[in-house]
Amino acid sequence: MASTRPEPTALKLLKGNPGKRPLNQREPKPKEGFPSPPRWLNGAARTEWFRVKDAMEETGAITKADRAMLLAYCLYYAKFEERAKLGETLSPPDMLRMQSLAAEFGLTPSGRSRIVVGKKDDANRDEKKAFFS
């Protein structure tokens, strides 16, 4: 049975920490900025990298710490596109991996619903404004 992934501390704060468990006050905060692709990345994988960058860079949801996983997603996407051009599909495990990585980066509607962006202070301010308005 698969375990559920822990929620980011920022999301727990927005929800008011419903589980009342101690919050991770020392959660790593990766260096901001969208990662650069490897020099050798080309073709459909490189095109997808920059499509994701155009769509997600301003959100701050993807940071330099995410480079390897973004690379994996782009390589799966390139494989998906290559197969689609041939009228074929990815193997079910490869399709699940690509979809999982896409969701991690907020590249699916449900994936975006689980991502919290912005500064913690901004989120708290918006929450207070909504509550007291």
C-alpha positions, 0 to 999 in steps of 0.5 A: 500500500502506497503511503501519502506524501507529506504536505509542505509546511506552507500548505499546512500553515494555510490549512491551519495545521489541521493535524496539529502535528509539529511543523518542520521549522527547518524545512529546506528552502531551495535557491530560487530561480528556474534551472538551466537545461543541460547543454546536451539536451535537444529535440523535443525534450529541450522544447518541452523544457522551455515550454515548462519554463514559459508556463511555470517560471513566474510561479516559483514552484520550480527551483534550481533544486528540481533540475534532475526531476525536470530533466527526467520529465522532459526526457519522458515527454520526448519519448512520449512525443516520439511514440505518438508520431509513430502511432504508438504509446508509452508503456504503462509504467513510463506513462505513469512516471511521466504523469507523476512527474508532470503532477509534481511540477504542477503541469496537470490541473490536479497537480496545480491544485496541490502547489502553494506558491508565494511567500509564507507572509503573503499566504497568511495575509491573504488568509487573514484578509479572507477571514476578517473581510 
